[in-house]
Amino acid sequence: MNGNVSPVALGPGTTVLVTGASSGIGAATARLLASRGARVGLVARRQERLQEVLDDCLESSPDSMMWVADLSDPARAAELALGAWDGLGGIDVLVNNAGVPMRRHVTKLTTDEIERVMRVNFHSPVAMTLAILPAMLERRQGTIVNVSSLGGRLGIATEAAYCASKFALAGFSEAMAADLTGTGIRVRLVLPGAVETEIWEQPGNDPPLYEGPKIPAEELAEGIASAIESDAFEHYLPDMRPVVQMKTVDFDAFIEGMLSMNATSSAGGGSPDIVPSPATRDEDAGARGEEAGPGQQPL
């Protein structure tokens, strides 16, 4: 994807800016990349938590740095990206990972809530990308990694606002990848499923419908590193592509499965299986649409 672009080898000499780096996926990614010798820039709003992650990174990457910022302001996010570019002496890889959840039935959502989720999960990643893109284009080198969600491919009950933001980020990433073909800029889209992070316990959200297994944030971080070095555009972590393909083939069955998950959760019976087997899909349309909740973590 993106034409004949030289592969990225993470390690000494590579500079990576990671947003949402104070916990969860972002913290695990920053620590992993620093352990490989990459210079890491960390962005998040919780200073004490961010400092802890930076201290870990400095042990193996002594030139790493951090910026404390609230990414609910896209204009500020763009300014921060430019400041980080100058502070780090350039950015080879931007990992747009920061995000906030919003689990609430659509009939109870407010426009203010939707706008805030869009600002953090979509507008700020876009603002940061567009801020440093001219400099990347000038040197004909750079990688943009947008961490969307399985909820960027599947509409999840009670998560209309969150899914809207993640669908938007996925669509932007696809179009940007096409636009930047042949420029030397690589675009990678990461679609996490259920990841063990703080997103599941954030205040101001309804209880999650999904109660199944979750992968560790460290495993997701390994997937992000692989995505950076990969030639492929799209990366499901874990691989939930069959569920997305099923939805495309039989949307009615997907909706039936989503309703089944909602009803099961409401009745206190726990979540259905994440990925039904092919045999189950053939036999029971109501079990065909279950999928993992989003794997994003708070800033």
KENU-289789 format. One record per residue (C-alpha): residue in one letter; x, y, z; residue number from 0. Coordinates in Angstrom, 1 decimal. Example, Ala and Ser with C-alpha at 12.3 -4.5 7.8 and 13.67 -1.06 7.14 Angstrom:
% residues 2
<atom><res>A</res><u>12.3</u><v>-4.5</v><w>7.8</w><n>0</n></atom>
<atom><res>S</res><u>13.7</u><v>-1.1</v><w>7.1</w><n>1</n></atom>
END
This chain:
% residues 299
<atom><res>M</res><u>0.0</u><v>0.0</v><w>0.0</w><n>0</n></atom>
<atom><res>N</res><u>1.2</u><v>3.6</v><w>-0.7</w><n>1</n></atom>
<atom><res>G</res><u>3.4</u><v>2.6</v><w>-3.5</w><n>2</n></atom>
<atom><res>N</res><u>7.1</u><v>1.6</v><w>-3.3</w><n>3</n></atom>
<atom><res>V</res><u>7.8</u><v>2.9</v><w>0.2</w><n>4</n></atom>
<atom><res>S</res><u>10.8</u><v>1.7</v><w>2.1</w><n>5</n></atom>
<atom><res>P</res><u>9.9</u><v>-0.6</v><w>5.0</w><n>6</n></atom>
<atom><res>V</res><u>10.1</u><v>0.8</v><w>8.6</w><n>7</n></atom>
<atom><res>A</res><u>12.4</u><v>-0.9</v><w>11.0</w><n>8</n></atom>
<atom><res>L</res><u>11.6</u><v>0.2</v><w>14.6</w><n>9</n></atom>
<atom><res>G</res><u>14.7</u><v>0.7</v><w>16.7</w><n>10</n></atom>
<atom><res>P</res><u>17.5</u><v>3.2</v><w>17.3</w><n>11</n></atom>
<atom><res>G</res><u>17.1</u><v>6.2</v><w>14.9</w><n>12</n></atom>
<atom><res>T</res><u>13.3</u><v>5.9</v><w>14.8</w><n>13</n></atom>
<atom><res>T</res><u>11.2</u><v>8.6</v><w>16.5</w><n>14</n></atom>
<atom><res>V</res><u>7.6</u><v>7.8</v><w>17.4</w><n>15</n></atom>
<atom><res>L</res><u>4.9</u><v>10.1</v><w>18.9</w><n>16</n></atom>
<atom><res>V</res><u>2.2</u><v>8.1</v><w>20.8</w><n>17</n></atom>
<atom><res>T</res><u>-1.0</u><v>9.7</v><w>22.0</w><n>18</n></atom>
<atom><res>G</res><u>-3.1</u><v>8.3</v><w>24.9</w><n>19</n></atom>
<atom><res>A</res><u>0.2</u><v>7.1</v><w>26.4</w><n>20</n></atom>
<atom><res>S</res><u>-0.6</u><v>7.3</v><w>30.1</w><n>21</n></atom>
<atom><res>S</res><u>-2.3</u><v>3.9</v><w>30.3</w><n>22</n></atom>
<atom><res>G</res><u>-3.6</u><v>0.9</v><w>28.4</w><n>23</n></atom>
<atom><res>I</res><u>-2.7</u><v>0.5</v><w>24.7</w><n>24</n></atom>
<atom><res>G</res><u>-0.7</u><v>3.7</v><w>24.5</w><n>25</n></atom>
<atom><res>A</res><u>1.4</u><v>3.1</v><w>27.5</w><n>26</n></atom>
<atom><res>A</res><u>2.1</u><v>-0.5</v><w>26.4</w><n>27</n></atom>
<atom><res>T</res><u>3.0</u><v>0.7</v><w>22.9</w><n>28</n></atom>
<atom><res>A</res><u>5.3</u><v>3.4</v><w>24.2</w><n>29</n></atom>
<atom><res>R</res><u>7.2</u><v>1.0</v><w>26.5</w><n>30</n></atom>
<atom><res>L</res><u>7.5</u><v>-1.6</v><w>23.8</w><n>31</n></atom>
<atom><res>L</res><u>8.9</u><v>0.8</v><w>21.2</w><n>32</n></atom>
<atom><res>A</res><u>11.3</u><v>2.4</v><w>23.7</w><n>33</n></atom>
<atom><res>S</res><u>12.5</u><v>-1.1</v><w>24.7</w><n>34</n></atom>
<atom><res>R</res><u>13.5</u><v>-1.6</v><w>21.0</w><n>35</n></atom>
<atom><res>G</res><u>15.5</u><v>1.6</v><w>21.1</w><n>36</n></atom>
<atom><res>A</res><u>13.1</u><v>4.0</v><w>19.4</w><n>37</n></atom>
<atom><res>R</res><u>12.9</u><v>7.6</v><w>20.7</w><n>38</n></atom>
<atom><res>V</res><u>9.4</u><v>8.0</v><w>22.0</w><n>39</n></atom>
<atom><res>G</res><u>7.3</u><v>11.1</v><w>22.5</w><n>40</n></atom>
<atom><res>L</res><u>4.3</u><v>10.6</v><w>24.9</w><n>41</n></atom>
<atom><res>V</res><u>1.1</u><v>12.5</v><w>24.9</w><n>42</n></atom>
<atom><res>A</res><u>-1.7</u><v>12.3</v><w>27.5</w><n>43</n></atom>
<atom><res>R</res><u>-3.6</u><v>14.5</v><w>29.9</w><n>44</n></atom>
<atom><res>R</res><u>-2.8</u><v>12.7</v><w>33.2</w><n>45</n></atom>
<atom><res>Q</res><u>0.6</u><v>14.0</v><w>34.1</w><n>46</n></atom>
<atom><res>E</res><u>1.6</u><v>11.6</v><w>37.0</w><n>47</n></atom>
<atom><res>R</res><u>0.6</u><v>8.6</v><w>35.0</w><n>48</n></atom>
<atom><res>L</res><u>2.4</u><v>9.8</v><w>32.0</w><n>49</n></atom>
<atom><res>Q</res><u>5.5</u><v>10.5</v><w>33.9</w><n>50</n></atom>
<atom><res>E</res><u>5.5</u><v>6.9</v><w>35.2</w><n>51</n></atom>
<atom><res>V</res><u>5.4</u><v>5.7</v><w>31.6</w><n>52</n></atom>
<atom><res>L</res><u>8.1</u><v>8.1</v><w>30.5</w><n>53</n></atom>
<atom><res>D</res><u>10.4</u><v>7.0</v><w>33.4</w><n>54</n></atom>
<atom><res>D</res><u>10.1</u><v>3.4</v><w>32.1</w><n>55</n></atom>
<atom><res>C</res><u>10.9</u><v>4.5</v><w>28.6</w><n>56</n></atom>
<atom><res>L</res><u>13.9</u><v>6.6</v><w>29.6</w><n>57</n></atom>
<atom><res>E</res><u>15.6</u><v>3.4</v><w>30.9</w><n>58</n></atom>
<atom><res>S</res><u>16.1</u><v>2.1</v><w>27.4</w><n>59</n></atom>
<atom><res>S</res><u>15.5</u><v>5.3</v><w>25.3</w><n>60</n></atom>
<atom><res>P</res><u>17.1</u><v>8.2</v><w>27.2</w><n>61</n></atom>
<atom><res>D</res><u>16.0</u><v>10.9</v><w>24.7</w><n>62</n></atom>
<atom><res>S</res><u>12.3</u><v>10.2</v><w>25.1</w><n>63</n></atom>
<atom><res>M</res><u>10.0</u><v>13.1</v><w>26.0</w><n>64</n></atom>
<atom><res>M</res><u>6.4</u><v>13.8</v><w>27.1</w><n>65</n></atom>
<atom><res>W</res><u>3.7</u><v>16.4</v><w>26.6</w><n>66</n></atom>
<atom><res>V</res><u>0.7</u><v>16.8</v><w>28.9</w><n>67</n></atom>
<atom><res>A</res><u>-2.3</u><v>17.8</v><w>26.9</w><n>68</n></atom>
<atom><res>D</res><u>-6.1</u><v>17.4</v><w>26.7</w><n>69</n></atom>
<atom><res>L</res><u>-6.9</u><v>16.3</v><w>23.2</w><n>70</n></atom>
<atom><res>S</res><u>-10.5</u><v>17.3</v><w>23.3</w><n>71</n></atom>
<atom><res>D</res><u>-9.3</u><v>20.6</v><w>21.7</w><n>72</n></atom>
<atom><res>P</res><u>-8.3</u><v>19.8</v><w>18.1</w><n>73</n></atom>
<atom><res>A</res><u>-6.6</u><v>23.2</v><w>17.6</w><n>74</n></atom>
<atom><res>R</res><u>-4.5</u><v>22.6</v><w>20.6</w><n>75</n></atom>
<atom><res>A</res><u>-3.8</u><v>19.0</v><w>19.4</w><n>76</n></atom>
<atom><res>A</res><u>-2.5</u><v>20.5</v><w>16.1</w><n>77</n></atom>
<atom><res>E</res><u>-0.2</u><v>22.9</v><w>18.0</w><n>78</n></atom>
<atom><res>L</res><u>1.1</u><v>20.1</v><w>20.2</w><n>79</n></atom>
<atom><res>A</res><u>1.9</u><v>18.0</v><w>17.1</w><n>80</n></atom>
<atom><res>L</res><u>4.0</u><v>20.8</v><w>15.7</w><n>81</n></atom>
<atom><res>G</res><u>5.7</u><v>21.4</v><w>19.0</w><n>82</n></atom>
<atom><res>A</res><u>6.5</u><v>17.7</v><w>19.3</w><n>83</n></atom>
<atom><res>W</res><u>7.9</u><v>17.7</v><w>15.8</w><n>84</n></atom>
<atom><res>D</res><u>10.3</u><v>20.5</v><w>16.8</w><n>85</n></atom>
<atom><res>G</res><u>11.1</u><v>19.0</v><w>20.2</w><n>86</n></atom>
<atom><res>L</res><u>11.9</u><v>15.6</v><w>18.9</w><n>87</n></atom>
<atom><res>G</res><u>13.6</u><v>16.8</v><w>15.8</w><n>88</n></atom>
<atom><res>G</res><u>11.1</u><v>15.3</v><w>13.5</w><n>89</n></atom>
<atom><res>I</res><u>8.6</u><v>12.4</v><w>13.8</w><n>90</n></atom>
<atom><res>D</res><u>8.9</u><v>9.2</v><w>11.8</w><n>91</n></atom>
<atom><res>V</res><u>5.7</u><v>7.5</v><w>13.1</w><n>92</n></atom>
<atom><res>L</res><u>2.6</u><v>9.1</v><w>14.6</w><n>93</n></atom>
<atom><res>V</res><u>0.4</u><v>6.7</v><w>16.5</w><n>94</n></atom>
<atom><res>N</res><u>-3.0</u><v>8.3</v><w>17.0</w><n>95</n></atom>
<atom><res>N</res><u>-4.2</u><v>6.1</v><w>19.8</w><n>96</n></atom>
<atom><res>A</res><u>-5.9</u><v>8.4</v><w>22.3</w><n>97</n></atom>
<atom><res>G</res><u>-9.6</u><v>8.0</v><w>22.7</w><n>98</n></atom>
<atom><res>V</res><u>-12.6</u><v>8.1</v><w>25.0</w><n>99</n></atom>
<atom><res>P</res><u>-15.6</u><v>5.6</v><w>25.3</w><n>100</n></atom>
<atom><res>M</res><u>-19.3</u><v>6.5</v><w>25.1</w><n>101</n></atom>
<atom><res>R</res><u>-21.6</u><v>3.6</v><w>26.0</w><n>102</n></atom>
<atom><res>R</res><u>-25.1</u><v>5.0</v><w>26.1</w><n>103</n></atom>
<atom><res>H</res><u>-28.4</u><v>4.1</v><w>24.4</w><n>104</n></atom>
<atom><res>V</res><u>-29.0</u><v>6.4</v><w>21.4</w><n>105</n></atom>
<atom><res>T</res><u>-32.2</u><v>7.7</v><w>22.9</w><n>106</n></atom>
<atom><res>K</res><u>-30.3</u><v>9.1</v><w>25.9</w><n>107</n></atom>
<atom><res>L</res><u>-27.4</u><v>10.6</v><w>24.0</w><n>108</n></atom>
<atom><res>T</res><u>-26.9</u><v>14.4</v><w>23.8</w><n>109</n></atom>
<atom><res>T</res><u>-25.3</u><v>16.3</v><w>21.0</w><n>110</n></atom>
<atom><res>D</res><u>-22.7</u><v>17.7</v><w>23.4</w><n>111</n></atom>
<atom><res>E</res><u>-21.6</u><v>14.1</v><w>24.3</w><n>112</n></atom>
<atom><res>I</res><u>-21.4</u><v>13.1</v><w>20.7</w><n>113</n></atom>
<atom><res>E</res><u>-19.4</u><v>16.2</v><w>19.8</w><n>114</n></atom>
<atom><res>R</res><u>-16.9</u><v>15.6</v><w>22.6</w><n>115</n></atom>
<atom><res>V</res><u>-16.4</u><v>12.0</v><w>21.5</w><n>116</n></atom>
<atom><res>M</res><u>-15.9</u><v>13.1</v><w>17.9</w><n>117</n></atom>
<atom><res>R</res><u>-13.4</u><v>15.8</v><w>19.0</w><n>118</n></atom>
<atom><res>V</res><u>-11.2</u><v>13.3</v><w>20.9</w><n>119</n></atom>
<atom><res>N</res><u>-11.5</u><v>10.2</v><w>18.7</w><n>120</n></atom>
<atom><res>F</res><u>-11.7</u><v>11.8</v><w>15.3</w><n>121</n></atom>
<atom><res>H</res><u>-11.0</u><v>15.6</v><w>15.0</w><n>122</n></atom>
<atom><res>S</res><u>-7.9</u><v>15.6</v><w>17.1</w><n>123</n></atom>
<atom><res>P</res><u>-6.2</u><v>12.7</v><w>15.3</w><n>124</n></atom>
<atom><res>V</res><u>-7.0</u><v>14.3</v><w>12.0</w><n>125</n></atom>
<atom><res>A</res><u>-5.7</u><v>17.7</v><w>13.3</w><n>126</n></atom>
<atom><res>M</res><u>-2.4</u><v>16.2</v><w>14.5</w><n>127</n></atom>
<atom><res>T</res><u>-2.0</u><v>14.3</v><w>11.2</w><n>128</n></atom>
<atom><res>L</res><u>-2.6</u><v>17.3</v><w>9.0</w><n>129</n></atom>
<atom><res>A</res><u>-0.3</u><v>19.5</v><w>11.2</w><n>130</n></atom>
<atom><res>I</res><u>2.8</u><v>17.4</v><w>10.5</w><n>131</n></atom>
<atom><res>L</res><u>1.8</u><v>16.0</v><w>7.1</w><n>132</n></atom>
<atom><res>P</res><u>3.5</u><v>18.8</v><w>5.1</w><n>133</n></atom>
<atom><res>A</res><u>6.8</u><v>18.2</v><w>6.9</w><n>134</n></atom>
<atom><res>M</res><u>6.5</u><v>14.4</v><w>6.2</w><n>135</n></atom>
<atom><res>L</res><u>5.7</u><v>15.1</v><w>2.6</w><n>136</n></atom>
<atom><res>E</res><u>8.7</u><v>17.4</v><w>2.2</w><n>137</n></atom>
<atom><res>R</res><u>11.1</u><v>14.7</v><w>3.3</w><n>138</n></atom>
<atom><res>R</res><u>8.9</u><v>12.0</v><w>1.5</w><n>139</n></atom>
<atom><res>Q</res><u>9.0</u><v>9.8</v><w>4.6</w><n>140</n></atom>
<atom><res>G</res><u>6.6</u><v>9.0</v><w>7.5</w><n>141</n></atom>
<atom><res>T</res><u>4.0</u><v>6.6</v><w>8.9</w><n>142</n></atom>
<atom><res>I</res><u>0.6</u><v>7.5</v><w>10.3</w><n>143</n></atom>
<atom><res>V</res><u>-1.0</u><v>4.8</v><w>12.5</w><n>144</n></atom>
<atom><res>N</res><u>-4.6</u><v>5.4</v><w>13.3</w><n>145</n></atom>
<atom><res>V</res><u>-6.0</u><v>3.2</v><w>16.1</w><n>146</n></atom>
<atom><res>S</res><u>-9.7</u><v>2.8</v><w>15.4</w><n>147</n></atom>
<atom><res>S</res><u>-11.7</u><v>-0.1</v><w>16.8</w><n>148</n></atom>
<atom><res>L</res><u>-13.7</u><v>-3.1</v><w>15.7</w><n>149</n></atom>
<atom><res>G</res><u>-16.4</u><v>-0.5</v><w>16.4</w><n>150</n></atom>
<atom><res>G</res><u>-15.1</u><v>1.3</v><w>13.4</w><n>151</n></atom>
<atom><res>R</res><u>-16.4</u><v>-1.6</v><w>11.2</w><n>152</n></atom>
<atom><res>L</res><u>-19.4</u><v>-2.8</v><w>13.2</w><n>153</n></atom>
<atom><res>G</res><u>-22.2</u><v>-0.8</v><w>14.7</w><n>154</n></atom>
<atom><res>I</res><u>-22.3</u><v>-1.9</v><w>18.4</w><n>155</n></atom>
<atom><res>A</res><u>-25.5</u><v>-1.5</v><w>20.4</w><n>156</n></atom>
<atom><res>T</res><u>-25.4</u><v>1.3</v><w>23.0</w><n>157</n></atom>
<atom><res>E</res><u>-22.2</u><v>2.7</v><w>21.3</w><n>158</n></atom>
<atom><res>A</res><u>-23.6</u><v>4.9</v><w>18.5</w><n>159</n></atom>
<atom><res>A</res><u>-21.4</u><v>7.9</v><w>19.4</w><n>160</n></atom>
<atom><res>Y</res><u>-18.2</u><v>5.8</v><w>19.8</w><n>161</n></atom>
<atom><res>C</res><u>-18.8</u><v>3.9</v><w>16.6</w><n>162</n></atom>
<atom><res>A</res><u>-19.5</u><v>7.1</v><w>14.7</w><n>163</n></atom>
<atom><res>S</res><u>-16.1</u><v>8.4</v><w>15.7</w><n>164</n></atom>
<atom><res>K</res><u>-14.3</u><v>5.2</v><w>14.9</w><n>165</n></atom>
<atom><res>F</res><u>-16.1</u><v>4.7</v><w>11.6</w><n>166</n></atom>
<atom><res>A</res><u>-15.0</u><v>8.3</v><w>10.7</w><n>167</n></atom>
<atom><res>L</res><u>-11.4</u><v>7.6</v><w>11.6</w><n>168</n></atom>
<atom><res>A</res><u>-11.4</u><v>4.4</v><w>9.5</w><n>169</n></atom>
<atom><res>G</res><u>-12.9</u><v>6.1</v><w>6.5</w><n>170</n></atom>
<atom><res>F</res><u>-10.5</u><v>9.0</v><w>6.8</w><n>171</n></atom>
<atom><res>S</res><u>-7.6</u><v>6.5</v><w>7.0</w><n>172</n></atom>
<atom><res>E</res><u>-8.7</u><v>4.7</v><w>3.9</w><n>173</n></atom>
<atom><res>A</res><u>-9.1</u><v>7.8</v><w>1.8</w><n>174</n></atom>
<atom><res>M</res><u>-5.8</u><v>9.3</v><w>3.1</w><n>175</n></atom>
<atom><res>A</res><u>-4.0</u><v>6.1</v><w>2.2</w><n>176</n></atom>
<atom><res>A</res><u>-5.3</u><v>6.4</v><w>-1.4</w><n>177</n></atom>
<atom><res>D</res><u>-4.4</u><v>10.1</v><w>-1.6</w><n>178</n></atom>
<atom><res>L</res><u>-0.9</u><v>9.6</v><w>-0.3</w><n>179</n></atom>
<atom><res>T</res><u>0.1</u><v>6.7</v><w>-2.6</w><n>180</n></atom>
<atom><res>G</res><u>3.5</u><v>7.4</v><w>-4.1</w><n>181</n></atom>
<atom><res>T</res><u>4.4</u><v>10.1</v><w>-1.7</w><n>182</n></atom>
<atom><res>G</res><u>6.5</u><v>8.1</v><w>0.7</w><n>183</n></atom>
<atom><res>I</res><u>3.9</u><v>8.4</v><w>3.5</w><n>184</n></atom>
<atom><res>R</res><u>2.5</u><v>5.1</v><w>4.9</w><n>185</n></atom>
<atom><res>V</res><u>-0.9</u><v>4.9</v><w>6.5</w><n>186</n></atom>
<atom><res>R</res><u>-1.9</u><v>2.0</v><w>8.8</w><n>187</n></atom>
<atom><res>L</res><u>-5.3</u><v>1.3</v><w>10.3</w><n>188</n></atom>
<atom><res>V</res><u>-5.4</u><v>-0.7</v><w>13.5</w><n>189</n></atom>
<atom><res>L</res><u>-8.8</u><v>-2.2</v><w>14.6</w><n>190</n></atom>
<atom><res>P</res><u>-8.6</u><v>-3.5</v><w>18.2</w><n>191</n></atom>
<atom><res>G</res><u>-11.2</u><v>-5.9</v><w>19.5</w><n>192</n></atom>
<atom><res>A</res><u>-11.7</u><v>-6.4</v><w>23.2</w><n>193</n></atom>
<atom><res>V</res><u>-8.5</u><v>-5.3</v><w>25.0</w><n>194</n></atom>
<atom><res>E</res><u>-8.0</u><v>-5.2</v><w>28.8</w><n>195</n></atom>
<atom><res>T</res><u>-7.9</u><v>-1.5</v><w>29.5</w><n>196</n></atom>
<atom><res>E</res><u>-9.6</u><v>1.1</v><w>31.6</w><n>197</n></atom>
<atom><res>I</res><u>-12.2</u><v>1.8</v><w>28.9</w><n>198</n></atom>
<atom><res>W</res><u>-14.6</u><v>-0.8</v><w>30.4</w><n>199</n></atom>
<atom><res>E</res><u>-14.8</u><v>1.0</v><w>33.8</w><n>200</n></atom>
<atom><res>Q</res><u>-14.9</u><v>4.6</v><w>32.8</w><n>201</n></atom>
<atom><res>P</res><u>-17.5</u><v>6.8</v><w>34.7</w><n>202</n></atom>
<atom><res>G</res><u>-20.3</u><v>8.3</v><w>32.7</w><n>203</n></atom>
<atom><res>N</res><u>-20.9</u><v>5.2</v><w>30.6</w><n>204</n></atom>
<atom><res>D</res><u>-23.5</u><v>2.4</v><w>30.7</w><n>205</n></atom>
<atom><res>P</res><u>-22.2</u><v>-1.0</v><w>31.7</w><n>206</n></atom>
<atom><res>P</res><u>-20.6</u><v>-2.8</v><w>28.6</w><n>207</n></atom>
<atom><res>L</res><u>-22.7</u><v>-5.4</v><w>26.9</w><n>208</n></atom>
<atom><res>Y</res><u>-19.6</u><v>-7.5</v><w>26.2</w><n>209</n></atom>
<atom><res>E</res><u>-18.3</u><v>-9.5</v><w>29.2</w><n>210</n></atom>
<atom><res>G</res><u>-16.1</u><v>-12.0</v><w>27.4</w><n>211</n></atom>
<atom><res>P</res><u>-12.3</u><v>-12.5</v><w>27.2</w><n>212</n></atom>
<atom><res>K</res><u>-10.0</u><v>-9.6</v><w>26.5</w><n>213</n></atom>
<atom><res>I</res><u>-6.4</u><v>-9.6</v><w>25.2</w><n>214</n></atom>
<atom><res>P</res><u>-3.7</u><v>-7.8</v><w>27.2</w><n>215</n></atom>
<atom><res>A</res><u>-2.7</u><v>-4.3</v><w>26.1</w><n>216</n></atom>
<atom><res>E</res><u>0.9</u><v>-5.6</v><w>25.7</w><n>217</n></atom>
<atom><res>E</res><u>-0.3</u><v>-8.0</v><w>23.0</w><n>218</n></atom>
<atom><res>L</res><u>-2.1</u><v>-5.2</v><w>21.2</w><n>219</n></atom>
<atom><res>A</res><u>1.1</u><v>-3.1</v><w>21.4</w><n>220</n></atom>
<atom><res>E</res><u>3.0</u><v>-5.9</v><w>19.7</w><n>221</n></atom>
<atom><res>G</res><u>0.4</u><v>-5.8</v><w>17.0</w><n>222</n></atom>
<atom><res>I</res><u>0.8</u><v>-2.1</v><w>16.5</w><n>223</n></atom>
<atom><res>A</res><u>4.6</u><v>-2.5</v><w>16.2</w><n>224</n></atom>
<atom><res>S</res><u>4.0</u><v>-5.2</v><w>13.6</w><n>225</n></atom>
<atom><res>A</res><u>1.6</u><v>-2.9</v><w>11.7</w><n>226</n></atom>
<atom><res>I</res><u>4.1</u><v>-0.2</v><w>11.6</w><n>227</n></atom>
<atom><res>E</res><u>6.7</u><v>-2.5</v><w>10.0</w><n>228</n></atom>
<atom><res>S</res><u>4.1</u><v>-4.2</v><w>7.8</w><n>229</n></atom>
<atom><res>D</res><u>3.3</u><v>-3.5</v><w>4.1</w><n>230</n></atom>
<atom><res>A</res><u>-0.5</u><v>-4.1</v><w>4.9</w><n>231</n></atom>
<atom><res>F</res><u>-2.9</u><v>-1.2</v><w>5.5</w><n>232</n></atom>
<atom><res>E</res><u>-5.5</u><v>-2.8</v><w>7.7</w><n>233</n></atom>
<atom><res>H</res><u>-4.8</u><v>-4.8</v><w>11.0</w><n>234</n></atom>
<atom><res>Y</res><u>-7.4</u><v>-6.5</v><w>13.1</w><n>235</n></atom>
<atom><res>L</res><u>-6.1</u><v>-7.3</v><w>16.6</w><n>236</n></atom>
<atom><res>P</res><u>-7.2</u><v>-10.0</v><w>17.3</w><n>237</n></atom>
<atom><res>D</res><u>-8.3</u><v>-11.0</v><w>13.9</w><n>238</n></atom>
<atom><res>M</res><u>-12.1</u><v>-10.3</v><w>13.8</w><n>239</n></atom>
<atom><res>R</res><u>-12.2</u><v>-10.0</v><w>10.0</w><n>240</n></atom>
<atom><res>P</res><u>-14.6</u><v>-12.9</v><w>9.7</w><n>241</n></atom>
<atom><res>V</res><u>-17.2</u><v>-11.2</v><w>11.8</w><n>242</n></atom>
<atom><res>V</res><u>-16.9</u><v>-8.0</v><w>9.7</w><n>243</n></atom>
<atom><res>Q</res><u>-17.2</u><v>-10.0</v><w>6.5</w><n>244</n></atom>
<atom><res>M</res><u>-20.2</u><v>-11.8</v><w>7.8</w><n>245</n></atom>
<atom><res>K</res><u>-21.9</u><v>-8.5</v><w>8.5</w><n>246</n></atom>
<atom><res>T</res><u>-21.3</u><v>-7.4</v><w>4.9</w><n>247</n></atom>
<atom><res>V</res><u>-22.7</u><v>-10.7</v><w>3.5</w><n>248</n></atom>
<atom><res>D</res><u>-25.8</u><v>-10.9</v><w>5.8</w><n>249</n></atom>
<atom><res>F</res><u>-26.5</u><v>-7.6</v><w>7.7</w><n>250</n></atom>
<atom><res>D</res><u>-29.9</u><v>-8.9</v><w>8.9</w><n>251</n></atom>
<atom><res>A</res><u>-28.2</u><v>-11.8</v><w>10.7</w><n>252</n></atom>
<atom><res>F</res><u>-25.7</u><v>-9.4</v><w>12.2</w><n>253</n></atom>
<atom><res>I</res><u>-28.5</u><v>-7.2</v><w>13.6</w><n>254</n></atom>
<atom><res>E</res><u>-30.2</u><v>-10.3</v><w>15.0</w><n>255</n></atom>
<atom><res>G</res><u>-26.9</u><v>-11.3</v><w>16.7</w><n>256</n></atom>
<atom><res>M</res><u>-26.5</u><v>-7.8</v><w>18.2</w><n>257</n></atom>
<atom><res>L</res><u>-30.0</u><v>-7.9</v><w>19.5</w><n>258</n></atom>
<atom><res>S</res><u>-29.3</u><v>-11.3</v><w>21.0</w><n>259</n></atom>
<atom><res>M</res><u>-26.2</u><v>-9.9</v><w>22.8</w><n>260</n></atom>
<atom><res>N</res><u>-28.2</u><v>-7.0</v><w>24.1</w><n>261</n></atom>
<atom><res>A</res><u>-31.0</u><v>-9.2</v><w>25.4</w><n>262</n></atom>
<atom><res>T</res><u>-28.7</u><v>-11.7</v><w>26.9</w><n>263</n></atom>
<atom><res>S</res><u>-26.8</u><v>-8.9</v><w>28.8</w><n>264</n></atom>
<atom><res>S</res><u>-30.0</u><v>-7.3</v><w>30.0</w><n>265</n></atom>
<atom><res>A</res><u>-31.2</u><v>-10.7</v><w>31.3</w><n>266</n></atom>
<atom><res>G</res><u>-27.9</u><v>-11.1</v><w>33.3</w><n>267</n></atom>
<atom><res>G</res><u>-26.8</u><v>-14.1</v><w>31.3</w><n>268</n></atom>
<atom><res>G</res><u>-23.4</u><v>-12.7</v><w>30.2</w><n>269</n></atom>
<atom><res>S</res><u>-22.2</u><v>-12.3</v><w>26.7</w><n>270</n></atom>
<atom><res>P</res><u>-22.5</u><v>-14.7</v><w>23.8</w><n>271</n></atom>
<atom><res>D</res><u>-19.4</u><v>-16.0</v><w>22.1</w><n>272</n></atom>
<atom><res>I</res><u>-17.2</u><v>-13.4</v><w>20.3</w><n>273</n></atom>
<atom><res>V</res><u>-16.7</u><v>-15.3</v><w>17.1</w><n>274</n></atom>
<atom><res>P</res><u>-19.3</u><v>-18.0</v><w>16.2</w><n>275</n></atom>
<atom><res>S</res><u>-18.0</u><v>-21.0</v><w>14.3</w><n>276</n></atom>
<atom><res>P</res><u>-18.9</u><v>-21.5</v><w>10.7</w><n>277</n></atom>
<atom><res>A</res><u>-21.2</u><v>-24.3</v><w>11.7</w><n>278</n></atom>
<atom><res>T</res><u>-22.9</u><v>-22.1</v><w>14.2</w><n>279</n></atom>
<atom><res>R</res><u>-23.3</u><v>-19.3</v><w>11.7</w><n>280</n></atom>
<atom><res>D</res><u>-25.0</u><v>-21.8</v><w>9.3</w><n>281</n></atom>
<atom><res>E</res><u>-27.3</u><v>-23.1</v><w>12.0</w><n>282</n></atom>
<atom><res>D</res><u>-28.2</u><v>-20.1</v><w>14.1</w><n>283</n></atom>
<atom><res>A</res><u>-28.6</u><v>-16.7</v><w>12.6</w><n>284</n></atom>
<atom><res>G</res><u>-29.1</u><v>-15.2</v><w>16.0</w><n>285</n></atom>
<atom><res>A</res><u>-25.6</u><v>-16.1</v><w>17.1</w><n>286</n></atom>
<atom><res>R</res><u>-23.9</u><v>-14.7</v><w>14.0</w><n>287</n></atom>
<atom><res>G</res><u>-23.5</u><v>-11.1</v><w>14.9</w><n>288</n></atom>
<atom><res>E</res><u>-21.7</u><v>-11.2</v><w>18.3</w><n>289</n></atom>
<atom><res>E</res><u>-18.4</u><v>-9.3</v><w>18.4</w><n>290</n></atom>
<atom><res>A</res><u>-16.0</u><v>-7.8</v><w>20.9</w><n>291</n></atom>
<atom><res>G</res><u>-16.5</u><v>-4.4</v><w>22.2</w><n>292</n></atom>
<atom><res>P</res><u>-14.0</u><v>-1.6</v><w>21.4</w><n>293</n></atom>
<atom><res>G</res><u>-10.5</u><v>-1.8</v><w>22.8</w><n>294</n></atom>
<atom><res>Q</res><u>-9.6</u><v>1.9</v><w>23.2</w><n>295</n></atom>
<atom><res>Q</res><u>-8.4</u><v>3.4</v><w>26.4</w><n>296</n></atom>
<atom><res>P</res><u>-8.9</u><v>6.8</v><w>28.0</w><n>297</n></atom>
<atom><res>L</res><u>-6.4</u><v>9.6</v><w>27.4</w><n>298</n></atom>
END
